[in-house]
Amino acid sequence: MRPILTHLALHVPDLQACIDFYEDFCGMRVIHRRLGKGSQIVWMAEPGRESEFIFVIMPGGEARQLAANDYSHFGFALQSREEVDAMVAKAQAAGCLLWAQRDEPYPVGYYCGIRDPAGHQIEFSYGQPLGPGAKPINEG
């Protein structure tokens, strides 16, 4: 049997701020809460994907300080270029925009970058070979 990626676990400095961010910006929702090792542990998922992939978010982490040339990020696909533009406007208003819309050749597409309250970078994209309506990418 091959391994299947099921979750990503994050220690964050402000649990509620991260819950609020992922609900508001990413459409995720809390699907499980429990007390573990003296603090709350939260599972979040996209609606309909609760048994496929989740974020496990735990308090007690340090804010991430990525180097200017570090593009480590979580990627979320959007349905259109207009949704990317709307995400940029929302992030500007919230003060968390990292980089505005960029348009690059396939397979990169149209995307922007936003920082979550813990310092993780989030990419919102349209036109990549991943996500809604994606066509498989050919190796080569």
C-alpha positions as CSV (number, residue, x, y, z in Angstrom):
1,M,0.0,0.0,0.0
2,R,1.3,3.5,-0.8
3,P,1.1,6.3,1.8
4,I,-1.7,8.9,1.4
5,L,-1.2,12.4,2.7
6,T,-4.1,13.1,5.1
7,H,-3.1,16.1,7.2
8,L,-0.7,18.9,8.0
9,A,-0.1,19.8,11.7
10,L,0.7,23.3,12.7
11,H,1.8,24.9,16.0
12,V,0.6,28.5,15.9
13,P,1.1,31.4,18.3
14,D,-2.6,32.4,18.3
15,L,-5.0,29.5,17.8
16,Q,-8.2,31.6,17.5
17,A,-6.7,34.0,15.0
18,C,-5.7,31.1,12.8
19,I,-9.1,29.5,13.1
20,D,-10.7,32.8,12.1
21,F,-8.3,33.3,9.2
22,Y,-8.8,29.8,7.7
23,E,-12.5,30.1,8.1
24,D,-12.7,33.5,6.5
25,F,-10.1,33.3,3.8
26,C,-10.0,29.6,2.9
27,G,-13.6,28.5,3.6
28,M,-12.4,25.8,6.0
29,R,-14.4,24.9,9.1
30,V,-13.6,23.3,12.4
31,I,-14.6,19.6,12.3
32,H,-13.1,18.5,15.6
33,R,-11.9,20.0,18.9
34,R,-10.3,18.2,21.8
35,L,-8.0,18.8,24.8
36,G,-4.6,17.3,24.3
37,K,-1.5,17.8,26.5
38,G,-3.2,20.6,28.3
39,S,-4.3,22.7,25.3
40,Q,-7.0,22.6,22.7
41,I,-6.3,20.8,19.4
42,V,-8.4,21.8,16.4
43,W,-9.0,20.0,13.1
44,M,-10.1,22.1,10.1
45,A,-11.2,21.0,6.7
46,E,-12.7,22.2,3.5
47,P,-16.4,21.3,3.4
48,G,-16.8,18.0,1.6
49,R,-13.2,17.0,2.1
50,E,-13.3,16.2,5.8
51,S,-12.1,12.6,5.2
52,E,-9.5,13.5,2.6
53,F,-7.2,16.3,4.0
54,I,-7.2,18.4,7.2
55,F,-5.1,21.0,9.0
56,V,-4.5,20.1,12.7
57,I,-3.9,23.4,14.5
58,M,-2.4,23.6,18.0
59,P,-1.4,26.5,20.2
60,G,2.1,27.1,21.5
61,G,4.0,27.7,18.2
62,E,6.3,30.6,17.3
63,A,5.4,33.0,14.4
64,R,7.2,31.9,11.2
65,Q,9.7,34.3,9.9
66,L,10.4,33.3,6.3
67,A,13.3,34.8,4.4
68,A,12.3,37.2,1.6
69,N,13.2,34.5,-1.1
70,D,11.4,31.7,0.7
71,Y,8.2,30.8,-1.2
72,S,7.1,28.0,1.1
73,H,3.4,28.1,1.1
74,F,0.0,26.3,1.2
75,G,-1.8,26.5,-2.1
76,F,-5.6,27.0,-2.5
77,A,-7.3,26.9,-5.9
78,L,-10.0,29.4,-6.8
79,Q,-12.6,29.3,-9.5
80,S,-11.6,32.3,-11.6
81,R,-9.2,35.2,-12.0
82,E,-11.9,37.5,-10.5
83,E,-11.8,35.4,-7.3
84,V,-8.0,35.9,-7.2
85,D,-8.6,39.7,-7.6
86,A,-11.2,39.6,-4.9
87,M,-8.9,37.8,-2.5
88,V,-6.2,40.5,-3.1
89,A,-8.7,43.2,-2.2
90,K,-9.8,41.3,0.9
91,A,-6.2,40.7,2.0
92,Q,-5.2,44.4,1.4
93,A,-8.1,45.5,3.6
94,A,-7.1,43.0,6.3
95,G,-3.4,44.0,6.0
96,C,-2.1,40.5,5.2
97,L,-1.3,40.7,1.5
98,L,2.2,39.5,0.6
99,W,2.1,39.8,-3.1
100,A,-0.6,41.0,-5.5
101,Q,-1.8,39.2,-8.6
102,R,0.8,37.7,-10.8
103,D,0.2,36.0,-14.2
104,E,2.7,33.3,-15.2
105,P,2.7,30.7,-18.0
106,Y,1.1,27.3,-17.4
107,P,1.3,25.4,-15.1
108,V,1.7,28.4,-12.6
109,G,-1.3,30.5,-13.6
110,Y,-2.7,33.6,-12.0
111,Y,-2.1,33.8,-8.3
112,C,-1.5,36.0,-5.2
113,G,0.1,35.5,-1.8
114,I,-1.3,36.2,1.7
115,R,0.2,35.7,5.2
116,D,-1.8,33.9,7.9
117,P,-1.6,35.1,11.5
118,A,1.1,32.6,12.3
119,G,3.3,33.8,9.4
120,H,2.6,31.0,6.9
121,Q,2.3,32.0,3.3
122,I,-0.9,31.1,1.5
123,E,-1.2,31.1,-2.3
124,F,-4.6,31.5,-4.0
125,S,-4.4,30.6,-7.7
126,Y,-6.5,30.1,-10.8
127,G,-5.4,28.1,-13.9
128,Q,-3.0,25.6,-12.3
129,P,-3.4,21.9,-13.1
130,L,-4.7,21.3,-9.6
131,G,-8.1,22.0,-8.0
132,P,-11.5,22.6,-9.6
133,G,-11.7,21.8,-13.3
134,A,-8.0,20.9,-13.5
135,K,-6.6,18.7,-16.3
136,P,-3.7,16.4,-15.5
137,I,-0.3,17.7,-16.1
138,N,2.0,15.7,-18.4
139,E,5.3,14.7,-17.0
140,G,8.3,15.8,-19.0
